[in-house]
Amino acid sequence: MSDLLPVTEARARILAAVAPKPAETVALGEALGRTLAAPIAALRTQPPWDCSAMDGYAARADDATLGARLTVVGEAAAGRSFGGALKPGQTVRIFTGAPVPAGADGVLLQEDASRDGDAIVVGEAVQRGRHIRKTGIDFTAGETLLHPGRRLGARDLALAAALGHPTVQAAARPRVAILATGDELVLPGEPVGPDQIVASNAFAIAAVVAGEGGIALDLGVAPDDRAAIGAAVGRAFADEVDILVTLGGASVGDHDLVRPVLEEAGVALDFWKIAMRPGKPMMAGRRGGTLVLGLPGNPVSAIVCSLLFLTPALRRLSGRTDVEPALVVGRLGRDMPENDRREDYLRAAIEIGPDGVAVVTAFPRQDSSMLRPLAEAEGLLMRPPHAPAGKAGDPCRFLPLPHPY
């Protein structure tokens, strides 16, 4: 076991092999999920003028005392200002978002005014500045509000639009080729022979790539044949993808051909065994500008490895700064035995306790071929190498598995 690479070192080596992709101009409507590559500063001030925060009447606080009678001299609505200036004893009907007329310094709520023809009677004294949004209360021209490395969500897109930007500079999307290998694999919907199983890994890995903002390129399923695997690998390198992910064939058996084929194709392999469970037989290497990750064939092993190694690489390529898996502190939901030299990632149920701390209960069966427990899991309980036996209630750390992952 001494040749097994620790998880943190394996991830560090993978991250050291990739760098953020160049920036490109992206239309705002296409920027959801993209990583910002350049700061975004306000091109305008918001709001650009004092405006009403409520429907009511713009007035002078000195005039709008309790019981005062004011003459209505006009109306202001969003996109349509009054244009004039208030004189003593006057008011303007105003609606939310409308510019406050010159001379007015407060807004009387419509429910606090009694309308009488072209006049109102003040039902509550107006306070100076109340119900008025001051110029620049949100932001002012020149302020930088969005910074590089941020993955753009719906709120960010709204802010960028309000700042006056129709486009943003974002890192180019990583392109990932995915190759499944194995004589035993058939695609969903195809006839399944007596010695075959349905291929599932590629769908999960493609979803991980898409969820991280990348572009997944399906190379299909290659049989356990050097020429077939080599041809598929060659297509990936010819296409100059950022990452080539192979699925299966990464161990050292007679039918595990991926490693020798990759080496024949000029891949400089960095490592091929990790001190973790599931996922020990994972490879990583590089050829030119392409990172190569050889994930195990077992479905759970492949998906867990993708979360721990592929996802950080995709985030680094996308220019994000939050690349490391975010482990959360919780407490054990049941007793756990001591651990060996491998770092465990156990499928687990998560329940929030009365004190707000997550209770993490590992499922009793952790076979790496079983997808159903992974689909039902809400997190992966991480057990460090050589962890002592733990009792229910002891502190622990886990990796949440939120949907859509």
HELIX and SHEET records of a PDB file:
HELIX    1   1 VAL A    7  ALA A   16  1                                  10    
HELIX    2   2 LEU A   28  GLU A   30  5                                   3    
HELIX    3   3 GLN A  110  ASP A  112  5                                   3    
HELIX    4   4 ALA A  154  LEU A  163  1                                  10    
HELIX    5   5 ASN A  201  GLY A  211  1                                  11    
HELIX    6   6 ARG A  226  ALA A  238  1                                  13    
HELIX    7   7 VAL A  258  GLU A  264  1                                   7    
HELIX    8   8 PRO A  299  CYS A  305  1                                   7    
HELIX    9   9 SER A  306  LEU A  310  3                                   5    
HELIX   10  10 THR A  311  LEU A  317  1                                   7    
HELIX   11  11 LEU A  371  GLU A  376  1                                   6    
SHEET    1   A 2 ALA A  23  ALA A  27  0                                        
SHEET    2   A 2 THR A 167  ALA A 171 -1                                        
SHEET    1   B 2 ILE A  40  ALA A  41  0                                        
SHEET    2   B 2 THR A 144  LEU A 146 -1                                        
SHEET    1   C 2 CYS A  51  SER A  52  0                                        
SHEET    2   C 2 ILE A 132  ARG A 133 -1                                        
SHEET    1   D 6 GLY A 106  LEU A 109  0                                        
SHEET    2   D 6 GLY A  56  ALA A  59 -1                                        
SHEET    3   D 6 GLN A  90  ILE A  94 -1                                        
SHEET    4   D 6 ARG A  69  ALA A  76  1                                        
SHEET    5   D 6 ALA A 119  VAL A 122 -1                                        
SHEET    6   D 6 ALA A 113  ASP A 116 -1                                        
SHEET    1   E 6 ILE A 215  ALA A 222  0                                        
SHEET    2   E 6 ARG A 175  THR A 181  1                                        
SHEET    3   E 6 ILE A 243  LEU A 247  1                                        
SHEET    4   E 6 THR A 290  LEU A 295  1                                        
SHEET    5   E 6 MET A 283  ARG A 287 -1                                        
SHEET    6   E 6 ALA A 268  PHE A 271 -1                                        
SHEET    1   F 2 LEU A 185  VAL A 186  0                                        
SHEET    2   F 2 ILE A 197  VAL A 198  1                                        
SHEET    1   G 6 MET A 276  ARG A 277  0                                        
SHEET    2   G 6 GLU A 343  ILE A 352  1                                        
SHEET    3   G 6 ALA A 358  ALA A 362 -1                                        
SHEET    4   G 6 VAL A 328  LEU A 332  1                                        
SHEET    5   G 6 PRO A 395  PRO A 400 -1                                        
SHEET    6   G 6 GLY A 379  ARG A 383 -1                                        
END                                                                             
